[in-house]
Amino acid sequence: MKMAAPQAQVEISIVVPVYQEERNIPLFLARVIPILEKVSQTYEILFCLDPGKDRSLEVLKQYSESNPRIRTLVFSRRFGQ
């Protein structure tokens, strides 16, 4: 997946490891985004996705299409923690 360059200098980056978390991604974003928006308008959330059998990638694609601050890095294989 191609990662777009951030629009401005990013003040806050949150890196989130993901493995079969399709149910938790919406909950996580619903809690984190409002907090980040209060703190800074120049933030990014970078999801690092280990391939799994769920729909985590599709969920992340939907969110990143509507919010350019959400980015996804997809590993070629499962690396684990």
C-alpha positions in Angstrom: 0.0 0.0 0.0 1.4 3.4 -0.9 1.8 5.8 1.9 1.1 9.5 1.2 3.4 12.1 2.5 2.0 14.1 5.5 0.7 17.5 4.6 2.5 19.4 7.4 5.2 18.8 10.0 3.8 16.1 12.2 4.0 16.9 15.9 2.6 13.6 17.2 2.9 10.1 15.7 1.2 7.1 17.2 2.5 3.7 16.0 0.0 0.9 16.4 0.9 -2.8 15.9 -2.0 -4.7 14.4 -2.7 -8.4 14.1 -6.3 -9.5 13.6 -7.8 -6.5 15.2 -10.6 -5.6 12.9 -13.1 -5.3 15.8 -10.8 -3.1 17.9 -9.7 -0.6 15.3 -13.0 1.4 15.3 -13.0 1.4 19.1 -9.4 2.5 19.2 -9.9 5.3 16.7 -13.1 6.5 18.4 -11.2 7.1 21.6 -7.8 8.3 20.3 -8.8 10.8 17.5 -10.8 13.2 19.8 -7.9 13.3 22.2 -5.3 13.9 19.4 -7.5 16.7 17.9 -7.6 18.5 21.2 -3.8 18.3 21.5 -2.7 18.9 17.9 -3.9 19.2 14.4 -0.7 17.8 13.0 -0.8 14.2 14.1 -0.6 10.9 12.4 -1.6 7.4 13.4 0.5 4.7 11.7 -0.9 1.2 11.8 1.8 -1.5 11.3 -0.2 -4.5 10.0 1.0 -8.1 10.3 -1.0 -10.0 7.7 -3.8 -12.1 9.3 -7.0 -13.8 8.2 -9.4 -11.1 9.3 -10.5 -7.8 7.6 -8.1 -5.5 9.5 -6.6 -4.2 6.2 -10.1 -3.4 4.7 -11.1 -1.6 7.9 -7.9 0.5 7.9 -8.4 1.3 4.2 -11.8 2.7 4.9 -10.6 4.9 7.7 -7.5 6.1 5.9 -9.7 7.1 2.9 -11.7 9.4 5.1 -8.8 10.7 7.3 -5.4 11.3 5.7 -3.8 11.3 9.1 -4.4 7.6 9.3 -1.7 5.6 7.5 -1.0 1.9 7.2 2.2 0.0 6.7 1.6 -3.6 5.6 4.3 -6.1 6.2 4.9 -8.8 3.6 4.7 -11.5 6.3 3.9 -11.9 10.0 6.8 -10.6 12.0 5.0 -10.7 15.4 6.1 -8.6 18.4 
